[in-house]
Amino acid sequence: MTRALALAWLIAMSCGCSKPPGAAPESESYERIVTLAPNLAELVYAVGAGEQLVGVSAWSDYPPEVLDLPVVGDAFTVDQEELALLDPDLLLVWESGTPAHTVDELRKAGYAVERIQTRGLNDVSTAMLRIGALAGRVSEAEAAARNFQQQLEALRLSQEGRAPIRVFYQVSARPLYTVNREHYVSELIEICGGQNIFDDLQELAPAISVEAVVDRNPEVMLASTDAGADGFTEWQRWPAISANLYGNLFLLPADEIARATPRLIIAGGALCLALQQARFNRGAFAGD
């Protein structure tokens, strides 16, 4: 599928006649928007609707302008009094994170609520197009979605022909979580020529055992900078893991890799550089 066709499909999926069950009613534009996840605030700004954002969730810090906005809670709990004071006409919630009972309570209170899904890379463009439609910023959203898809394609083309390498992405160490093939991090790994060793699991972000990681023997271990310098300490107990033998333990920028926004391009670039270094380290270990 060409870039133009891909974008046209995304636009059709997000702006077509049918809406997801429980979606916010169509309006000329919603003028007072509150977001209940950090990436959603960023997406509102990405489509040029920042002036319509009146409240955000905890941990919202990009772009810097959101730091001046009232915080109404997080993906799981909402301060109803603060929300009432803001008098929003639209709430954007995280499909995979905001509990269903919270969404139900907000709708029963009379708020228009829109669930935004951000599992895979294409969901970023779809989300921008949907938010743009709701905020009356259709042309800006289409431009943002097009730019994101073009940058993804450029990254993909730059990595063609790279030698495969087995990758483990550690979402958290205790408890130990990773991602499956449907998650955008796994898609970035694939774009960069890597193979997610847990791409076959059913859950989007499954809990796994240490033994499963050791058994699948990754050649690269990745985590976010939130893990800090000790992010891979536990794995030193298994020096025979290929990633340890090659010295292939890399941290990726936390905000960029953890949030499904256009800044995933930055995370993808860092990931591709890490895998390129990992291939070099593997070759050096083998004496190539």
N, C-alpha and C positions, 0 to 999 in steps of 0.2 A: 504494500500500500504506500503510495507516495505521501509526502508531507501534507500536500494540499488536501488529498482525499482523507487523510487521517484527521486533520483539523475539521473538515466538513462533517465527518462522522461524529466527532465530539460535539460540535455545535448542534447537530441534529438531535443527538442523544440528550443534551442538556436543555435545549430550548424548544423541543417539540411540543406537540399538543398535549401529550400525556404527562402527568406529573407523578412522582413517587407517592405512595400512600401516605397521607398525613402531611404532605408538603405544604409550605406556606402558600396562602392564596396569591394568585397573580395580582400585581399592582403596578401602577405606572412607575412607582419606585418607592422603596421604603427609605425613610429619611432618618430614623433613629435606630441604629443597629447595635446590638450587644453580642459579643462572641464569647463562647464558653470553652475555648481552647486556644493556646498561643498561636498555632499555625493559622487559625481562622482569622485572627486579627490581621496577620500578615497578608493573607489572601485578599482581605477587604482593601487594604492599601494597594495591593498589586493591581487591582482593577480600577484604581483611581477614586475609590469611595471612602477614603480616610476621613473626610470631613463629616461623613454620615455615621461614623463610629462613635458611640457615646459611652460605652462601657466594655470592659474586657475581663478575662479570667486571670487568675494567679499565674505568674511566670511569663506573662506577655511582656516582651521587652524589645520587639523589633517590628517595624522601624522604631527609632527612639521616641517618636511622638506618642506612642501608646503608653509610655511611662507616666504621662500626665493625665491619663484617663482613670476614672474610678474602677476599682476591682470589685466584681460582684460575686466572686466565688471561684470555683474551678470546674473541671469536667464532671465532677461527681456531686458537688454540693453548691447550692445557690443561696445567697443572702437575699431573701425575698423583700426585705424592707429597702435595701439599697436598690434593688431592681425596680421596685415601685417608684422610688424617687426619680429614677432616670426616665421612666415612662417610655420604654422602647416600643417601636412598632414591629420589630423583627428580632428574633433570637436565632443565632446560628450555633448549632451544637455539633459535636463530634460523633459521627455515626458509630464508630467502633469503641468509643470511650464513655460518653455520657449515658448513664443508666436509663433504661426505658422508663422506670418509675419517675425519674426526675423530669423527663420529657413530658410524661403524662400529667404530672403536677403543674408544669408550666402551661400546658395547653388548657388544663381545667381552669387555671387562673386567668385565662383569656388572652394569652400571648400567642402570636403567630410564631411558630417554630419550624425551622428548616434544618433537617439532618444533612450534614455534609460528609461524604465518604472519601477517605484518602488512604486507600490500601496500596494501589499501584501507581506507577508514574503517570499514566494517562488520567488518573483521577485528579491530579493537580490541575490539568487543563480543564477537565470537566467541572471541577469545583469553581474555578475562576469564571467560567462561562455562566454557571448557575448563579453565582453571587452577583456577577455583572448584570444579569437579567433582572434579579430582584432589586438591585440598587439603581437601576436605570442607567447602567454604564456598559451597555452592550458592546459598543465599538471599542472601548478601552479594554474590555475583557477579551474580546476576540484578538486584539493586538497582543495582549499579554500571553494568551494561550498559544498563539502562533509563534511568538518569540521563544517561549519555553520549548515547544516541539522542535523548532529549528536548532536550538542549542543542544537538545538531546541528540538529534540526528548528527550534528557535527561531532559531538563526543563519541558517538557510536562509530562513525566513519574513521575517526582518528585512532580507534583501537582495533580495526579490522586486521586479522591475521596474527594477533597476539597468541603466544603459546598458552594452552590451558593450564590452569593452576587451581588446586583445591583450596577453598576458603571457608573458614568458620567465622561468623559474625556473632559476637557476644553482646547481647542487649544489656544484660546484667549478670553479675557473677553469683550473687546470693540473694534470691534463688537464681539458678542458671537458666537463662532464656536465650532463644535465638529467633530466627525468622525462616519462613518457608518461601517457596518460589513466587508466591503471589505478592509478597511484600516488596515495596519499592527499593529497599536496600538490596534485596536479592536481585532485582532487575538491574540495579547499578553494577553489582558484581558481575552479572552476565555481560553487560555492555563493555565492561573493562576486561573481558576475556577470562573471568574467573568462573569457577563452579561452586555454588553454595552446597556444602556437604550435607545440609539438611533440607535441600529443596523438595524432598519427597514427602515431608510431613504434612499432615492435614490442617493443623491449626496455623493461623497467620503468624502468631508469635508463641510457639510452643515452649513449655518447660522441658528440659532435657537433663540427662545425667552426665556426670563427668566421664563415666565409662563409655558412653555413646560417642563423645568427642574423641576420646583416645582411640576407640575402635575405628572411627572413620578417618583418623590420622590426617588432619588438615596440614597443608603446606604453608598456609598463612592464617594468622589469627588477627582479627580486627575488632576494635571496640571504639567507643567514643571517648573524647577527652574528659568527659565527666567521670570516667573510671579512674583517672589520675595515674600517677606513676606506678601504683600498685595494681593496676587493672589486670595484669597477667601473672601476678605473683604466684597464685595457686597452681598455675600450669607448669611451674618450674619443677614440680614434683614428678613430672613425666618428661625427662630430658630426651627420650627417644621419639617424641612427637616430631614430625618433620619440621613444623613451624619453629620449634625450639632449635633443632639442629641447624637450620638455615638462618636463624636470627630474624625470622619474619613475623615480628610482633609490632603492629602499627595502630596508632590512635588517630581517629578521624575527628574533624571539628564537630563538637557536640551539637550546637544549635542547628547547624546546616544539615547534619545527617538525621537528627531526631525529629525534624519538622517537615511535613510534606508541603513544601512551598517551592517557588522558583529557585530558591537558594540551594535546592538539591543539585543544581548544576555545579556549584562550588564543591559540595560534598563528593559528587561524582568525579570531578577533576582530581581531588585529593586521593580518592579511592584508586583511580587508575594509576596515579603516580606511585602509590604504595605497592600495587600489584606489579608494576614494572620493576621497581626495586626488588621485590620479592623474587621475580624471575632471575634477575641478575645474581641475587644471593644464592639461589638454588643452583645456578650454573657454576658459581664460584666454588660452592661446596663440592660439587661433582667433579670439579677440575676442568670444566668445559672452557 
